[in-house]
Amino acid sequence: MVAPYFGDFNDNVVRNPKVHVEVDDARHFLTTTKQKFDAITSDPFDPWVKGRPTSTPASSGKLAKRHLNPAGW
């Protein structure tokens, strides 16, 4: 993980006990958990890369929305 290299630029956010970083395919993770979150972010994928995810941004957004807390974004 590259987090240690960017701590000076992001106030070491990954060391904050309130923050949880999950390194996984977003669709896979969200379909295998019942957890709710305050925020969900995901790196975009390059549609021309071989082996790219099969989910569309719209379907991924709907899946993420189901895992957000009421005030989540």
mmCIF file of the N, C-alpha and C atoms, coordinates in Angstrom:
data_MODEL
# 
_entry.id   MODEL 
# 
loop_
_atom_site.group_PDB 
_atom_site.id 
_atom_site.type_symbol 
_atom_site.label_atom_id 
_atom_site.label_alt_id 
_atom_site.label_comp_id 
_atom_site.label_asym_id 
_atom_site.label_entity_id 
_atom_site.label_seq_id 
_atom_site.pdbx_PDB_ins_code 
_atom_site.Cartn_x 
_atom_site.Cartn_y 
_atom_site.Cartn_z 
_atom_site.occupancy 
_atom_site.B_iso_or_equiv 
_atom_site.pdbx_formal_charge 
_atom_site.auth_seq_id 
_atom_site.auth_comp_id 
_atom_site.auth_asym_id 
_atom_site.auth_atom_id 
_atom_site.pdbx_PDB_model_num 
ATOM 1   N N  . MET A 1 1  ? 0.848   -1.172 0.000   1.00 0.00 ? 1  MET A N  1 
ATOM 2   C CA . MET A 1 1  ? 0.000   0.000  0.000   1.00 0.00 ? 1  MET A CA 1 
ATOM 3   C C  . MET A 1 1  ? 0.893   1.234  0.000   1.00 0.00 ? 1  MET A C  1 
ATOM 4   N N  . VAL A 1 2  ? 0.488   2.260  -0.716  1.00 0.00 ? 2  VAL A N  1 
ATOM 5   C CA . VAL A 1 2  ? 1.298   3.466  -0.858  1.00 0.00 ? 2  VAL A CA 1 
ATOM 6   C C  . VAL A 1 2  ? 0.969   4.534  0.176   1.00 0.00 ? 2  VAL A C  1 
ATOM 7   N N  . ALA A 1 3  ? 0.056   4.283  1.084   1.00 0.00 ? 3  ALA A N  1 
ATOM 8   C CA . ALA A 1 3  ? -0.379  5.275  2.068   1.00 0.00 ? 3  ALA A CA 1 
ATOM 9   C C  . ALA A 1 3  ? 0.763   5.955  2.819   1.00 0.00 ? 3  ALA A C  1 
ATOM 10  N N  . PRO A 1 4  ? 1.794   5.244  3.243   1.00 0.00 ? 4  PRO A N  1 
ATOM 11  C CA . PRO A 1 4  ? 2.870   5.911  3.979   1.00 0.00 ? 4  PRO A CA 1 
ATOM 12  C C  . PRO A 1 4  ? 3.559   7.018  3.175   1.00 0.00 ? 4  PRO A C  1 
ATOM 13  N N  . TYR A 1 5  ? 3.526   6.915  1.870   1.00 0.00 ? 5  TYR A N  1 
ATOM 14  C CA . TYR A 1 5  ? 4.213   7.890  1.030   1.00 0.00 ? 5  TYR A CA 1 
ATOM 15  C C  . TYR A 1 5  ? 3.444   9.201  0.886   1.00 0.00 ? 5  TYR A C  1 
ATOM 16  N N  . PHE A 1 6  ? 2.158   9.215  1.203   1.00 0.00 ? 6  PHE A N  1 
ATOM 17  C CA . PHE A 1 6  ? 1.351   10.409 1.015   1.00 0.00 ? 6  PHE A CA 1 
ATOM 18  C C  . PHE A 1 6  ? 0.863   11.017 2.323   1.00 0.00 ? 6  PHE A C  1 
ATOM 19  N N  . GLY A 1 7  ? 1.304   10.507 3.455   1.00 0.00 ? 7  GLY A N  1 
ATOM 20  C CA . GLY A 1 7  ? 0.863   10.986 4.755   1.00 0.00 ? 7  GLY A CA 1 
ATOM 21  C C  . GLY A 1 7  ? 1.092   12.467 4.972   1.00 0.00 ? 7  GLY A C  1 
ATOM 22  N N  . ASP A 1 8  ? 2.193   12.991 4.458   1.00 0.00 ? 8  ASP A N  1 
ATOM 23  C CA . ASP A 1 8  ? 2.473   14.417 4.620   1.00 0.00 ? 8  ASP A CA 1 
ATOM 24  C C  . ASP A 1 8  ? 1.477   15.285 3.850   1.00 0.00 ? 8  ASP A C  1 
ATOM 25  N N  . PHE A 1 9  ? 0.835   14.710 2.845   1.00 0.00 ? 9  PHE A N  1 
ATOM 26  C CA . PHE A 1 9  ? -0.072  15.482 1.997   1.00 0.00 ? 9  PHE A CA 1 
ATOM 27  C C  . PHE A 1 9  ? -1.547  15.306 2.376   1.00 0.00 ? 9  PHE A C  1 
ATOM 28  N N  . ASN A 1 10 ? -1.886  14.254 3.129   1.00 0.00 ? 10 ASN A N  1 
ATOM 29  C CA . ASN A 1 10 ? -3.291  14.006 3.464   1.00 0.00 ? 10 ASN A CA 1 
ATOM 30  C C  . ASN A 1 10 ? -3.519  13.853 4.970   1.00 0.00 ? 10 ASN A C  1 
ATOM 31  N N  . ASP A 1 11 ? -2.634  14.444 5.762   1.00 0.00 ? 11 ASP A N  1 
ATOM 32  C CA . ASP A 1 11 ? -2.750  14.389 7.232   1.00 0.00 ? 11 ASP A CA 1 
ATOM 33  C C  . ASP A 1 11 ? -2.814  12.966 7.768   1.00 0.00 ? 11 ASP A C  1 
ATOM 34  N N  . ASN A 1 12 ? -2.147  12.040 7.089   1.00 0.00 ? 12 ASN A N  1 
ATOM 35  C CA . ASN A 1 12 ? -2.115  10.632 7.507   1.00 0.00 ? 12 ASN A CA 1 
ATOM 36  C C  . ASN A 1 12 ? -3.516  10.066 7.746   1.00 0.00 ? 12 ASN A C  1 
ATOM 37  N N  . VAL A 1 13 ? -4.410  10.347 6.828   1.00 0.00 ? 13 VAL A N  1 
ATOM 38  C CA . VAL A 1 13 ? -5.811  9.961  6.996   1.00 0.00 ? 13 VAL A CA 1 
ATOM 39  C C  . VAL A 1 13 ? -5.983  8.463  7.252   1.00 0.00 ? 13 VAL A C  1 
ATOM 40  N N  . VAL A 1 14 ? -5.165  7.619  6.668   1.00 0.00 ? 14 VAL A N  1 
ATOM 41  C CA . VAL A 1 14 ? -5.344  6.177  6.864   1.00 0.00 ? 14 VAL A CA 1 
ATOM 42  C C  . VAL A 1 14 ? -4.943  5.720  8.256   1.00 0.00 ? 14 VAL A C  1 
ATOM 43  N N  . ARG A 1 15 ? -4.280  6.576  9.017   1.00 0.00 ? 15 ARG A N  1 
ATOM 44  C CA . ARG A 1 15 ? -3.948  6.240  10.403  1.00 0.00 ? 15 ARG A CA 1 
ATOM 45  C C  . ARG A 1 15 ? -5.025  6.702  11.378  1.00 0.00 ? 15 ARG A C  1 
ATOM 46  N N  . ASN A 1 16 ? -6.011  7.411  10.875  1.00 0.00 ? 16 ASN A N  1 
ATOM 47  C CA . ASN A 1 16 ? -7.121  7.868  11.699  1.00 0.00 ? 16 ASN A CA 1 
ATOM 48  C C  . ASN A 1 16 ? -7.959  6.647  12.078  1.00 0.00 ? 16 ASN A C  1 
ATOM 49  N N  . PRO A 1 17 ? -8.234  6.424  13.363  1.00 0.00 ? 17 PRO A N  1 
ATOM 50  C CA . PRO A 1 17 ? -9.000  5.237  13.761  1.00 0.00 ? 17 PRO A CA 1 
ATOM 51  C C  . PRO A 1 17 ? -10.443 5.220  13.219  1.00 0.00 ? 17 PRO A C  1 
ATOM 52  N N  . LYS A 1 18 ? -10.918 6.366  12.748  1.00 0.00 ? 18 LYS A N  1 
ATOM 53  C CA . LYS A 1 18 ? -12.271 6.413  12.169  1.00 0.00 ? 18 LYS A CA 1 
ATOM 54  C C  . LYS A 1 18 ? -12.292 6.002  10.700  1.00 0.00 ? 18 LYS A C  1 
ATOM 55  N N  . VAL A 1 19 ? -11.121 5.838  10.115  1.00 0.00 ? 19 VAL A N  1 
ATOM 56  C CA . VAL A 1 19 ? -11.012 5.549  8.685   1.00 0.00 ? 19 VAL A CA 1 
ATOM 57  C C  . VAL A 1 19 ? -10.678 4.079  8.474   1.00 0.00 ? 19 VAL A C  1 
ATOM 58  N N  . HIS A 1 20 ? -11.364 3.470  7.518   1.00 0.00 ? 20 HIS A N  1 
ATOM 59  C CA . HIS A 1 20 ? -11.069 2.092  7.128   1.00 0.00 ? 20 HIS A CA 1 
ATOM 60  C C  . HIS A 1 20 ? -10.872 2.081  5.619   1.00 0.00 ? 20 HIS A C  1 
ATOM 61  N N  . VAL A 1 21 ? -9.735  1.613  5.181   1.00 0.00 ? 21 VAL A N  1 
ATOM 62  C CA . VAL A 1 21 ? -9.450  1.513  3.756   1.00 0.00 ? 21 VAL A CA 1 
ATOM 63  C C  . VAL A 1 21 ? -9.498  0.040  3.382   1.00 0.00 ? 21 VAL A C  1 
ATOM 64  N N  . GLU A 1 22 ? -10.317 -0.280 2.416   1.00 0.00 ? 22 GLU A N  1 
ATOM 65  C CA . GLU A 1 22 ? -10.447 -1.648 1.929   1.00 0.00 ? 22 GLU A CA 1 
ATOM 66  C C  . GLU A 1 22 ? -9.885  -1.694 0.521   1.00 0.00 ? 22 GLU A C  1 
ATOM 67  N N  . VAL A 1 23 ? -8.881  -2.525 0.297   1.00 0.00 ? 23 VAL A N  1 
ATOM 68  C CA . VAL A 1 23 ? -8.301  -2.668 -1.030  1.00 0.00 ? 23 VAL A CA 1 
ATOM 69  C C  . VAL A 1 23 ? -8.877  -3.944 -1.631  1.00 0.00 ? 23 VAL A C  1 
ATOM 70  N N  . ASP A 1 24 ? -9.834  -3.752 -2.509  1.00 0.00 ? 24 ASP A N  1 
ATOM 71  C CA . ASP A 1 24 ? -10.557 -4.882 -3.109  1.00 0.00 ? 24 ASP A CA 1 
ATOM 72  C C  . ASP A 1 24 ? -11.327 -4.333 -4.301  1.00 0.00 ? 24 ASP A C  1 
ATOM 73  N N  . ASP A 1 25 ? -11.840 -5.192 -5.115  1.00 0.00 ? 25 ASP A N  1 
ATOM 74  C CA . ASP A 1 25 ? -12.760 -4.787 -6.158  1.00 0.00 ? 25 ASP A CA 1 
ATOM 75  C C  . ASP A 1 25 ? -14.027 -4.281 -5.461  1.00 0.00 ? 25 ASP A C  1 
ATOM 76  N N  . ALA A 1 26 ? -14.448 -3.052 -5.750  1.00 0.00 ? 26 ALA A N  1 
ATOM 77  C CA . ALA A 1 26 ? -15.575 -2.440 -5.038  1.00 0.00 ? 26 ALA A CA 1 
ATOM 78  C C  . ALA A 1 26 ? -16.846 -3.274 -5.156  1.00 0.00 ? 26 ALA A C  1 
ATOM 79  N N  . ARG A 1 27 ? -17.154 -3.744 -6.354  1.00 0.00 ? 27 ARG A N  1 
ATOM 80  C CA . ARG A 1 27 ? -18.379 -4.533 -6.547  1.00 0.00 ? 27 ARG A CA 1 
ATOM 81  C C  . ARG A 1 27 ? -18.317 -5.817 -5.724  1.00 0.00 ? 27 ARG A C  1 
ATOM 82  N N  . HIS A 1 28 ? -17.187 -6.490 -5.773  1.00 0.00 ? 28 HIS A N  1 
ATOM 83  C CA . HIS A 1 28 ? -17.043 -7.730 -5.014  1.00 0.00 ? 28 HIS A CA 1 
ATOM 84  C C  . HIS A 1 28 ? -17.208 -7.463 -3.522  1.00 0.00 ? 28 HIS A C  1 
ATOM 85  N N  . PHE A 1 29 ? -16.528 -6.454 -3.007  1.00 0.00 ? 29 PHE A N  1 
ATOM 86  C CA . PHE A 1 29 ? -16.601 -6.161 -1.586  1.00 0.00 ? 29 PHE A CA 1 
ATOM 87  C C  . PHE A 1 29 ? -18.034 -5.830 -1.165  1.00 0.00 ? 29 PHE A C  1 
ATOM 88  N N  . LEU A 1 30 ? -18.708 -4.978 -1.919  1.00 0.00 ? 30 LEU A N  1 
ATOM 89  C CA . LEU A 1 30 ? -20.053 -4.555 -1.530  1.00 0.00 ? 30 LEU A CA 1 
ATOM 90  C C  . LEU A 1 30 ? -21.082 -5.680 -1.652  1.00 0.00 ? 30 LEU A C  1 
ATOM 91  N N  . THR A 1 31 ? -20.849 -6.618 -2.543  1.00 0.00 ? 31 THR A N  1 
ATOM 92  C CA . THR A 1 31 ? -21.795 -7.733 -2.648  1.00 0.00 ? 31 THR A CA 1 
ATOM 93  C C  . THR A 1 31 ? -21.551 -8.795 -1.587  1.00 0.00 ? 31 THR A C  1 
ATOM 94  N N  . THR A 1 32 ? -20.435 -8.684 -0.864  1.00 0.00 ? 32 THR A N  1 
ATOM 95  C CA . THR A 1 32 ? -20.126 -9.691 0.154   1.00 0.00 ? 32 THR A CA 1 
ATOM 96  C C  . THR A 1 32 ? -20.156 -9.139 1.577   1.00 0.00 ? 32 THR A C  1 
ATOM 97  N N  . THR A 1 33 ? -20.676 -7.922 1.748   1.00 0.00 ? 33 THR A N  1 
ATOM 98  C CA . THR A 1 33 ? -20.752 -7.342 3.085   1.00 0.00 ? 33 THR A CA 1 
ATOM 99  C C  . THR A 1 33 ? -22.143 -6.776 3.344   1.00 0.00 ? 33 THR A C  1 
ATOM 100 N N  . LYS A 1 34 ? -22.500 -6.704 4.595   1.00 0.00 ? 34 LYS A N  1 
ATOM 101 C CA . LYS A 1 34 ? -23.750 -6.067 4.999   1.00 0.00 ? 34 LYS A CA 1 
ATOM 102 C C  . LYS A 1 34 ? -23.476 -4.743 5.705   1.00 0.00 ? 34 LYS A C  1 
ATOM 103 N N  . GLN A 1 35 ? -22.195 -4.358 5.759   1.00 0.00 ? 35 GLN A N  1 
ATOM 104 C CA . GLN A 1 35 ? -21.802 -3.139 6.448   1.00 0.00 ? 35 GLN A CA 1 
ATOM 105 C C  . GLN A 1 35 ? -22.389 -1.903 5.776   1.00 0.00 ? 35 GLN A C  1 
ATOM 106 N N  . LYS A 1 36 ? -22.541 -0.838 6.577   1.00 0.00 ? 36 LYS A N  1 
ATOM 107 C CA . LYS A 1 36 ? -22.953 0.476  6.086   1.00 0.00 ? 36 LYS A CA 1 
ATOM 108 C C  . LYS A 1 36 ? -21.781 1.426  6.297   1.00 0.00 ? 36 LYS A C  1 
ATOM 109 N N  . PHE A 1 37 ? -21.663 2.430  5.452   1.00 0.00 ? 37 PHE A N  1 
ATOM 110 C CA . PHE A 1 37 ? -20.526 3.335  5.481   1.00 0.00 ? 37 PHE A CA 1 
ATOM 111 C C  . PHE A 1 37 ? -20.980 4.780  5.384   1.00 0.00 ? 37 PHE A C  1 
ATOM 112 N N  . ASP A 1 38 ? -20.143 5.683  5.885   1.00 0.00 ? 38 ASP A N  1 
ATOM 113 C CA . ASP A 1 38 ? -20.394 7.114  5.754   1.00 0.00 ? 38 ASP A CA 1 
ATOM 114 C C  . ASP A 1 38 ? -19.975 7.620  4.381   1.00 0.00 ? 38 ASP A C  1 
ATOM 115 N N  . ALA A 1 39 ? -18.979 6.997  3.805   1.00 0.00 ? 39 ALA A N  1 
ATOM 116 C CA . ALA A 1 39 ? -18.493 7.397  2.477   1.00 0.00 ? 39 ALA A CA 1 
ATOM 117 C C  . ALA A 1 39 ? -17.934 6.169  1.770   1.00 0.00 ? 39 ALA A C  1 
ATOM 118 N N  . ILE A 1 40 ? -18.152 6.119  0.474   1.00 0.00 ? 40 ILE A N  1 
ATOM 119 C CA . ILE A 1 40 ? -17.594 5.050  -0.357  1.00 0.00 ? 40 ILE A CA 1 
ATOM 120 C C  . ILE A 1 40 ? -16.942 5.721  -1.556  1.00 0.00 ? 40 ILE A C  1 
ATOM 121 N N  . THR A 1 41 ? -15.681 5.442  -1.775  1.00 0.00 ? 41 THR A N  1 
ATOM 122 C CA . THR A 1 41 ? -14.985 5.953  -2.952  1.00 0.00 ? 41 THR A CA 1 
ATOM 123 C C  . THR A 1 41 ? -14.391 4.779  -3.709  1.00 0.00 ? 41 THR A C  1 
ATOM 124 N N  . SER A 1 42 ? -14.152 4.995  -4.964  1.00 0.00 ? 42 SER A N  1 
ATOM 125 C CA . SER A 1 42 ? -13.572 3.941  -5.778  1.00 0.00 ? 42 SER A CA 1 
ATOM 126 C C  . SER A 1 42 ? -12.761 4.579  -6.892  1.00 0.00 ? 42 SER A C  1 
ATOM 127 N N  . ASP A 1 43 ? -11.639 3.987  -7.225  1.00 0.00 ? 43 ASP A N  1 
ATOM 128 C CA . ASP A 1 43 ? -10.864 4.470  -8.358  1.00 0.00 ? 43 ASP A CA 1 
ATOM 129 C C  . ASP A 1 43 ? -11.590 4.065  -9.641  1.00 0.00 ? 43 ASP A C  1 
ATOM 130 N N  . PRO A 1 44 ? -11.651 4.981  -10.604 1.00 0.00 ? 44 PRO A N  1 
ATOM 131 C CA . PRO A 1 44 ? -12.277 4.612  -11.879 1.00 0.00 ? 44 PRO A CA 1 
ATOM 132 C C  . PRO A 1 44 ? -11.428 3.586  -12.609 1.00 0.00 ? 44 PRO A C  1 
ATOM 133 N N  . PHE A 1 45 ? -12.053 2.825  -13.443 1.00 0.00 ? 45 PHE A N  1 
ATOM 134 C CA . PHE A 1 45 ? -11.315 1.834  -14.220 1.00 0.00 ? 45 PHE A CA 1 
ATOM 135 C C  . PHE A 1 45 ? -11.190 2.325  -15.658 1.00 0.00 ? 45 PHE A C  1 
ATOM 136 N N  . ASP A 1 46 ? -10.184 1.839  -16.324 1.00 0.00 ? 46 ASP A N  1 
ATOM 137 C CA . ASP A 1 46 ? -9.973  2.163  -17.728 1.00 0.00 ? 46 ASP A CA 1 
ATOM 138 C C  . ASP A 1 46 ? -10.745 1.137  -18.555 1.00 0.00 ? 46 ASP A C  1 
ATOM 139 N N  . PRO A 1 47 ? -11.765 1.566  -19.314 1.00 0.00 ? 47 PRO A N  1 
ATOM 140 C CA . PRO A 1 47 ? -12.590 0.601  -20.056 1.00 0.00 ? 47 PRO A CA 1 
ATOM 141 C C  . PRO A 1 47 ? -11.841 -0.165 -21.131 1.00 0.00 ? 47 PRO A C  1 
ATOM 142 N N  . TRP A 1 48 ? -10.629 0.254  -21.465 1.00 0.00 ? 48 TRP A N  1 
ATOM 143 C CA . TRP A 1 48 ? -9.879  -0.429 -22.516 1.00 0.00 ? 48 TRP A CA 1 
ATOM 144 C C  . TRP A 1 48 ? -8.907  -1.460 -21.959 1.00 0.00 ? 48 TRP A C  1 
ATOM 145 N N  . VAL A 1 49 ? -8.816  -1.565 -20.640 1.00 0.00 ? 49 VAL A N  1 
ATOM 146 C CA . VAL A 1 49 ? -7.888  -2.503 -20.030 1.00 0.00 ? 49 VAL A CA 1 
ATOM 147 C C  . VAL A 1 49 ? -8.507  -3.893 -19.999 1.00 0.00 ? 49 VAL A C  1 
ATOM 148 N N  . LYS A 1 50 ? -7.755  -4.874 -20.439 1.00 0.00 ? 50 LYS A N  1 
ATOM 149 C CA . LYS A 1 50 ? -8.221  -6.254 -20.436 1.00 0.00 ? 50 LYS A CA 1 
ATOM 150 C C  . LYS A 1 50 ? -8.521  -6.687 -19.002 1.00 0.00 ? 50 LYS A C  1 
ATOM 151 N N  . GLY A 1 51 ? -9.634  -7.389 -18.809 1.00 0.00 ? 51 GLY A N  1 
ATOM 152 C CA . GLY A 1 51 ? -10.003 -7.879 -17.490 1.00 0.00 ? 51 GLY A CA 1 
ATOM 153 C C  . GLY A 1 51 ? -10.711 -6.841 -16.636 1.00 0.00 ? 51 GLY A C  1 
ATOM 154 N N  . ARG A 1 52 ? -11.195 -5.777 -17.262 1.00 0.00 ? 52 ARG A N  1 
ATOM 155 C CA . ARG A 1 52 ? -11.867 -4.723 -16.503 1.00 0.00 ? 52 ARG A CA 1 
ATOM 156 C C  . ARG A 1 52 ? -13.160 -5.261 -15.882 1.00 0.00 ? 52 ARG A C  1 
ATOM 157 N N  . PRO A 1 53 ? -13.658 -4.578 -14.853 1.00 0.00 ? 53 PRO A N  1 
ATOM 158 C CA . PRO A 1 53 ? -14.901 -5.022 -14.214 1.00 0.00 ? 53 PRO A CA 1 
ATOM 159 C C  . PRO A 1 53 ? -16.065 -4.997 -15.194 1.00 0.00 ? 53 PRO A C  1 
ATOM 160 N N  . THR A 1 54 ? -17.030 -5.860 -14.971 1.00 0.00 ? 54 THR A N  1 
ATOM 161 C CA . THR A 1 54 ? -18.170 -5.923 -15.882 1.00 0.00 ? 54 THR A CA 1 
ATOM 162 C C  . THR A 1 54 ? -19.311 -5.031 -15.436 1.00 0.00 ? 54 THR A C  1 
ATOM 163 N N  . SER A 1 55 ? -19.264 -4.498 -14.233 1.00 0.00 ? 55 SER A N  1 
ATOM 164 C CA . SER A 1 55 ? -20.354 -3.647 -13.771 1.00 0.00 ? 55 SER A CA 1 
ATOM 165 C C  . SER A 1 55 ? -20.229 -2.260 -14.393 1.00 0.00 ? 55 SER A C  1 
ATOM 166 N N  . THR A 1 56 ? -21.360 -1.636 -14.604 1.00 0.00 ? 56 THR A N  1 
ATOM 167 C CA . THR A 1 56 ? -21.368 -0.287 -15.146 1.00 0.00 ? 56 THR A CA 1 
ATOM 168 C C  . THR A 1 56 ? -21.336 0.713  -14.004 1.00 0.00 ? 56 THR A C  1 
ATOM 169 N N  . PRO A 1 57 ? -20.927 1.943  -14.268 1.00 0.00 ? 57 PRO A N  1 
ATOM 170 C CA . PRO A 1 57 ? -20.930 2.949  -13.192 1.00 0.00 ? 57 PRO A CA 1 
ATOM 171 C C  . PRO A 1 57 ? -22.310 3.119  -12.555 1.00 0.00 ? 57 PRO A C  1 
ATOM 172 N N  . ALA A 1 58 ? -23.371 3.042  -13.356 1.00 0.00 ? 58 ALA A N  1 
ATOM 173 C CA . ALA A 1 58 ? -24.721 3.207  -12.805 1.00 0.00 ? 58 ALA A CA 1 
ATOM 174 C C  . ALA A 1 58 ? -25.069 2.069  -11.853 1.00 0.00 ? 58 ALA A C  1 
ATOM 175 N N  . SER A 1 59 ? -24.789 0.839  -12.242 1.00 0.00 ? 59 SER A N  1 
ATOM 176 C CA . SER A 1 59 ? -25.116 -0.286 -11.361 1.00 0.00 ? 59 SER A CA 1 
ATOM 177 C C  . SER A 1 59 ? -24.234 -0.278 -10.124 1.00 0.00 ? 59 SER A C  1 
ATOM 178 N N  . SER A 1 60 ? -22.982 0.144  -10.273 1.00 0.00 ? 60 SER A N  1 
ATOM 179 C CA . SER A 1 60 ? -22.099 0.243  -9.114  1.00 0.00 ? 60 SER A CA 1 
ATOM 180 C C  . SER A 1 60 ? -22.587 1.323  -8.160  1.00 0.00 ? 60 SER A C  1 
ATOM 181 N N  . GLY A 1 61 ? -23.086 2.419  -8.710  1.00 0.00 ? 61 GLY A N  1 
ATOM 182 C CA . GLY A 1 61 ? -23.609 3.497  -7.876  1.00 0.00 ? 61 GLY A CA 1 
ATOM 183 C C  . GLY A 1 61 ? -24.812 3.059  -7.071  1.00 0.00 ? 61 GLY A C  1 
ATOM 184 N N  . LYS A 1 62 ? -25.692 2.298  -7.678  1.00 0.00 ? 62 LYS A N  1 
ATOM 185 C CA . LYS A 1 62 ? -26.872 1.791  -6.962  1.00 0.00 ? 62 LYS A CA 1 
ATOM 186 C C  . LYS A 1 62 ? -26.460 0.834  -5.854  1.00 0.00 ? 62 LYS A C  1 
ATOM 187 N N  . LEU A 1 63 ? -25.492 -0.002 -6.133  1.00 0.00 ? 63 LEU A N  1 
ATOM 188 C CA . LEU A 1 63 ? -24.996 -0.944 -5.133  1.00 0.00 ? 63 LEU A CA 1 
ATOM 189 C C  . LEU A 1 63 ? -24.354 -0.181 -3.973  1.00 0.00 ? 63 LEU A C  1 
ATOM 190 N N  . ALA A 1 64 ? -23.536 0.808  -4.280  1.00 0.00 ? 64 ALA A N  1 
ATOM 191 C CA . ALA A 1 64 ? -22.893 1.601  -3.232  1.00 0.00 ? 64 ALA A CA 1 
ATOM 192 C C  . ALA A 1 64 ? -23.933 2.334  -2.394  1.00 0.00 ? 64 ALA A C  1 
ATOM 193 N N  . LYS A 1 65 ? -24.947 2.881  -3.023  1.00 0.00 ? 65 LYS A N  1 
ATOM 194 C CA . LYS A 1 65 ? -25.980 3.635  -2.299  1.00 0.00 ? 65 LYS A CA 1 
ATOM 195 C C  . LYS A 1 65 ? -26.665 2.767  -1.247  1.00 0.00 ? 65 LYS A C  1 
ATOM 196 N N  . ARG A 1 66 ? -26.855 1.502  -1.526  1.00 0.00 ? 66 ARG A N  1 
ATOM 197 C CA . ARG A 1 66 ? -27.489 0.594  -0.562  1.00 0.00 ? 66 ARG A CA 1 
ATOM 198 C C  . ARG A 1 66 ? -26.610 0.374  0.675   1.00 0.00 ? 66 ARG A C  1 
ATOM 199 N N  . HIS A 1 67 ? -25.326 0.660  0.578   1.00 0.00 ? 67 HIS A N  1 
ATOM 200 C CA . HIS A 1 67 ? -24.401 0.456  1.683   1.00 0.00 ? 67 HIS A CA 1 
ATOM 201 C C  . HIS A 1 67 ? -24.005 1.749  2.387   1.00 0.00 ? 67 HIS A C  1 
ATOM 202 N N  . LEU A 1 68 ? -24.700 2.832  2.081   1.00 0.00 ? 68 LEU A N  1 
ATOM 203 C CA . LEU A 1 68 ? -24.411 4.099  2.734   1.00 0.00 ? 68 LEU A CA 1 
ATOM 204 C C  . LEU A 1 68 ? -25.304 4.314  3.952   1.00 0.00 ? 68 LEU A C  1 
ATOM 205 N N  . ASN A 1 69 ? -24.732 4.898  4.978   1.00 0.00 ? 69 ASN A N  1 
ATOM 206 C CA . ASN A 1 69 ? -25.534 5.352  6.121   1.00 0.00 ? 69 ASN A CA 1 
ATOM 207 C C  . ASN A 1 69 ? -26.456 6.465  5.633   1.00 0.00 ? 69 ASN A C  1 
ATOM 208 N N  . PRO A 1 70 ? -27.525 6.784  6.346   1.00 0.00 ? 70 PRO A N  1 
ATOM 209 C CA . PRO A 1 70 ? -28.482 7.795  5.887   1.00 0.00 ? 70 PRO A CA 1 
ATOM 210 C C  . PRO A 1 70 ? -27.846 9.131  5.488   1.00 0.00 ? 70 PRO A C  1 
ATOM 211 N N  . ALA A 1 71 ? -26.829 9.571  6.181   1.00 0.00 ? 71 ALA A N  1 
ATOM 212 C CA . ALA A 1 71 ? -26.191 10.842 5.831   1.00 0.00 ? 71 ALA A CA 1 
ATOM 213 C C  . ALA A 1 71 ? -24.928 10.626 5.000   1.00 0.00 ? 71 ALA A C  1 
ATOM 214 N N  . GLY A 1 72 ? -24.732 9.427  4.509   1.00 0.00 ? 72 GLY A N  1 
ATOM 215 C CA . GLY A 1 72 ? -23.503 9.110  3.762   1.00 0.00 ? 72 GLY A CA 1 
ATOM 216 C C  . GLY A 1 72 ? -23.466 9.712  2.384   1.00 0.00 ? 72 GLY A C  1 
ATOM 217 N N  . TRP A 1 73 ? -22.261 9.719  1.822   1.00 0.00 ? 73 TRP A N  1 
ATOM 218 C CA . TRP A 1 73 ? -22.075 10.217 0.451   1.00 0.00 ? 73 TRP A CA 1 
ATOM 219 C C  . TRP A 1 73 ? -21.081 9.367  -0.289  1.00 0.00 ? 73 TRP A C  1 
# 
